[in-house]
Amino acid sequence: MKNIELSKEIEKNQETQKVILPIMYSYKDKRDKILSEEEKEKFRDELRVIKEKSINNIFELKRKTIKNLENNGIKVIESKTTKDAINEIRKIIGNEKLIIKSKSNTANEIGLNDALKDKELIETDLGDFLVQIFEGKDLHPVLPAVNLTPEEISTKIKEKFNIKIKANPEEIAKFVREHLREKIFNAKIGITGTNVISSDGSVFILENEGNISLTSRIPDKHIILTSFEKIVESKEEALKIIKALGVFGTGQDYPVYVNIISGPSKTADIQNQLITGAQGAKEVYLILLDNKRTEILNSEFKELLYCINCGACLNFCPVYHQIFTRYGAKYFSGAKGVISSYFKENSKEAYNNGAFFCTTCQQCKENCPMKIDLSSMMRNLRKELVNQNIEPDSIKEMMKNVKEFGNPFGKIEEGKTPDKLYCC
């Protein structure tokens, strides 16, 4: 991206920055009230050990997980590519038209909303619902609509649904609740993601709104869309990940709801005969996506799979604060999205997504519950791209000047400022 285009992007985002940056900075204050510095570092060490152990043993854990999930009545489908995952989901949906869905980074990754454009796909997360009616893009993986003001939302609801509501969060939440309830209770298909899976056969999904509980229980069929790096060994480890998502994701001590799903709903209340399909879902499917994760696992970027998608890396990223979703891929902003796109798309897309934007300040690592060293990985990615002759023209020009003139600026005349002042 040319410097002039980046400058325009930064200028365009100034109003958004006024709204979102105070929210992001206040998150740290909330987090610090929950854990002291010493407690936080001890917790991060524990989390790091859990993920390192899980990823190092992931294929054995995956085999065990699939066996236990299937024993519990969950139908597990492994999908190597995004196309495979979409095809499997469409098979499960069949001729149903109304689909309800909760927030899912994996759904964003496979482009699920676009793939189901022929269906009535309703987002049940409040933030995602607002993004959907604005026909926009998630600004943040945890707080997708954080940039929208109550005034903007109220105006859009009037425009979209011809209903006038006051421009305050309480009235907006009340309208969305009432609007979504009708959709939820009429849907036969519910799609969710998951935050973590224990190899003993349980799926863990956290939430604050209660929409996921309804999405996973009211429809006849519940489709869980996820990826294999979410697997850990035990329920105890899974619950530590859940706590980390609350603390590092939103500055909460613990989420309001934690859904633990170990199969479709059952009852044995009639003469002790086990019946599947009581008040909850009759069928539960788990789509386990690879989509280049095996390649990442076998590369120097393996640490990327430790990520739990809490979004903490973005909250203090100076590049993200300037250009937001322009930095990263469509399924995850920031350095994680850039590195992922190198594998899931190609080298050129990784470059276009901002491989050379990172300042390597390490704020992401300092705030990551898993201590993922994204800055070092970005430097390694740049080396890969340079080896493929993919780099900004400014870098090529600096190197040429260094070789020719012994400095990055070119020929310097006494008393005159160089035409171009590069930062090196």
N, C-alpha and C positions, 0 to 999 in steps of 0.2 A: 504494500500500500504506500503510495507516495505521501511525503510529509504534508503536502497541502491538503490531501484528503483526510489525513489524521487530524490536522488542525481543525478542519470543519466539523469532524466527528466530535472532538472535544468541546468545541463551542456549542454545538447542538445539545450536548448533554448537560450543560450548566444548570438548567432548571431541575433536571432529574437529580443531579448531585445534591442540590439544596434539600431535597426530600429524603433521599436514601442514605446519605453519609451519616447524618446524626443517628439514624436508626442502627446502622452498622457499628458505630462507635459505642453506642449505649449497650450493645450486646456484650461487650467485654466487661462492663461494669456489673452486669447481671451474672456473668460467668464467674467473676472474681468473688462475688458474694457467696457463691455455692462452694467453691474450692479455694483454699489458700494456695499460694504458689507451691509450697511443699507437697500438699495433697494432689494438686494438679499434675506435678511431675511424676509422682508415684503412680497415679492413675494412668498417665500416658505410657509409662514403662510397662504396666500390666497389659494395656491394650496392644502395645507393639508386640509383646510376646505372643499374645493370642493370635494375631494376624500372621506373624512370621511362621508360627507353628502350623497354622491352617494352610497357608499358601504353599509351604514346603511339602505338605502331605495332601495336596488338594485332590489328586485323582483317586486316592484310596478313600478319602473322606466323601468324595462325590459318589463313588460306588456304594458306600455304606448308606449315604443319605437317600439315594434313589431307592434302594432296597427297603429301607424303613418307611419312607413316604408311601411307597406302593403297598406295603403291608398294612398301612393305616388307611388305605382306600383312596389316596391321591394319585391321579394318573400323571406320570412324569413323562415329558416329551423333550428330548434333547434336540436343540436346533443349532446347526453349525453357523448359519448365516442369518442375516436379517430377513431375507426373502423366505427362508425356511420357516422362521418364526411367524411371519405374517400369514403364510399359507396354512400353518397349523391352527392359528387363531381363527381364520376364516372358516376352516372345516368345523371347528367347535361351535362357532356362531350360527352356521347354517343360514337359514332364511330369516332369522330374527333381524328386525330393523332397529329397535331401540336398544342401545348399549350404554350402560353407566360405567364410569371409569374414575379411579382416584389417581392422585399424583404418582408418576412413575418416570424416573430418569431412563429406565430401559425402554419404556414405550417411546420416549422422545428419540432415543438412539435408533430404533428401528423405523421411525417415521410412522407410528401407528395411526395417528389422527388422519394423515393424508391417505394412508392405505385403506381406511374405512370411511372415505368421503361419501360412499353410497349408502352409509348407515346414518342414523341419528345418534351420534356419539356425544354424550353429555358428561362434562367434567363435574365431579361432585366436590372437589376441594374448592373452597371459596376463592382463593387466589387464582387457581387455574381456570375456574369458571369465569372470573372477570377478564382474564387474559383472552379466553375464548370469545367472549362477546365483543371485546375490543379488536378481535382478529389480529392479535399481536404475538409477541414471543416472550417466553418466561425470562424475566430479568435476573432471577436468582433461583438456584435449585431448591431452596427452602422457603423463600419469600418471593414467589413468582410475580406478584402484582404490587410489590412494595412501592413502586414509583407512581402509582395511580392515586390521585387525591380523592377524597369523598365527593367533592364538587364534580370532578370529571366522571366518576362512577354514577352519580345520581343522574347526570345529563345523559349518559349512555343508556341507562336503564329506561329512561323516558323515551329515548329514541328507538330502542330495540323492542320494548314491551308495552309502550304506551301507558306506563304507570309512573305517577309522580311520587317520589319519596324524598324525605329530608336528606340533606347531604351530611349525614353523620354515620359512623361505623355501626351503631346499634340498629338503625333503620335499614341499612344496607344488608346486614347479616340476617335480619328478620325476613326481608324480601327474598333473599337467596334461599334461605331455609324452606320457606313455603313453596317457592317455585320448584326446588329440587325434589321435595318430598313426593310430589305427584309423579315425577319421572322415575324416581327410585322404586316406588311401589308398583309400577307398571312394567319394569324391566325384567327380562328373563336371563340376561347376561350381565355379569359384573366383572370388570377387569381391574386388578390392583397390581402394584409391585410388591416387593417385600424388602425389609431392611436387613434381615439376617435369617439364616436357616441353620438349625442344629442337626448334626448328622444322625441323631437318634430319632429324627422323623417329625420335627415341628417347624412351622413357618412363623416368624415373628414380624408383626407390622405395627409400627407406632403411629399415633395420631393425637391431635388435640380436639378436632372438630366433631368426631363421631361419624363422619361420612364413610370411612373405610369399613367400620363395623357394619353399616347398613349395606354397603356395596358388596361385601363379602358374604352376607347372610340372607338378604331379601331375595335376590334372583335365584333361579333354579341352578344355574351354572356359574361357578366362580373360577375365573382364569387368573392365575398368578404368573406375572411376567417378570423374570429375574435372570441373573447370571451366576455362574458357578463360584465366583470369588466371594459371594455372600455366605458361603458355608463355613461354619466353625464346628468344633467338636461336640460341645455340650450345651444344654439349656442354660447352665450357669454362665458360660462364656457369652452366649447370645444376649443375656440380660445385661451384662457389662457393656456390650456394644450399644444396646438400647439406651442405657444411661448416658453413654458418651454422645450419642446423637442428640439427646436433650441438652446436655451441658454445653457441647461445642457447636451444636446447630442453632439453638435459639436462646441459650442462656437459661434453660430450665433445669431444675433439679431432677425432674423425671417427667416424661410425657403424661398427658391426661389419661390416655388409653394405650394399652399394649394388647394387641390381638395375638393370641397364640393359637394357631390353627394346625390341628393334627389329623385332619380328614374331613369328609363331608358330615353333615349333621346325622345323628343316629338316635334311636330310642329302642328300649327293650321293655317298655312299660306294659305291653300287652302280652301276658303270659310268658314273659321273659324271652320273647322272640325278637331278635335284632332286626330292626328296620332302618334302612338308609334313607335319609330325606325326611327329617322331622320339621322343625321350624326354620332351620338354616338351609344352606345350599345342599342340593341333592347330589351334585357332582362337583368335584374340585380338580382342576387341571393345573399343573405347574410346568411352564415353558422355561427350560433351562438353556440360556443363550451362551454361545461361545463368541462368535463374531470377533475373531482375531485375538481373543484373550489367551489362547494357548501360545500364540506367537509372542505376546507380551511376556508371558510366564517364562519363556525360554530365552529372553533377551536381557540386556542390561537395564531395561525399564520395568523389570518385574515388580519393583516396589509400588508401582502404580496400582497394582491389584490389592494393596492394603487399604485403599480408600474406602470409606464408609458413606460417602456422599453427604457429609454434614454441611458443606459449603463454607466452613471456617476459613479456608484458604483464600476465599474471595473478599472476606470482610475487611482485610487490611492490605490488599493488593493495590499498589499505586497505579498500576496500568489498568486494572479493572475499574477503578474509581474514575478513570478518565474516559474510557471508551466502552465500558460494560460488556455487553454480549458480542461486540465486535472482536473482542479478545477471546478466542476459544472456538469450539465447534458447536453445532446446533444442539447437541445433547449434553454438553457441559461447558461452562465458561472457564476462562483462565488457562493456566498451564496444563492442567489435567486434560482439558479438551483439546489443546494443541497437540500434545503427545499422543493422545488416543487417535486423533485424526491421521497421524503419520502411519499408524497400523491399519485403521479401519477404512481410510481413503487412500491417500498417497502423499508423497513427499511435497508436491507442489501445494496441495491443500494445507498441509502442516505449515508451510511457509505463509500462505495467504491468511491462515488463521492466527498468525502472530508469533511464529517461532523466534523472531528477533525482537519482539516487543519487551520481553521479560527484562527487568532491571537487575535480576539475581540478588535482590535485597534480603531474601530468605524470611520475609514476614509470613509466607505461607507455611514454611516448616515450623516456625516458632509457634504458630497457632493451630497446627494440625494435631489432632489427638493421636495419630499414628506416627508422628514425626517424619512424614514422607518428605524426602529432600527433592522437591520439585525443581528448585533452582539448579541443582547439579544435573538433573535429568534434562533440563532445557539446554544447558551448555553442551551436553553430550548429543542432543538432537541437532544442535547447530553444527557440530562437527560433522555429523552424518550428512547434513544438507550441503555444507561447504564441499565435502568430498564429491557430492553430486553436482557441483557447480551451481547450487541454488543458494543465493545470498543477496542481500540488498546491494544495489549499485554503489551506494555510498561507501560500503566496506571495500569493494573492489577498487574504488577510486582512492581511498585512504592507503591501501596496500601499495598501489601504484606510486603514490606520492612518497611513501616511506622508502621505497626502493630507489626512486629517482632523486628525491630531494632530502631524504633523511628525516622527514617529518610528515604527518598526515595531511597537512594543509596545502602542500604544493610550494611553488616558488614564492618566497616571502621577500617583499621589498621593504627596506628600512623606512619606518614611519608610517607604513600602510597596514591596515587590517586585512588579513586574507579574505578572499571572496566567500569562502565557506569555512565555518568553524565547526569541525566535527568533534563529537565527544568520543574519546577512545579509552 
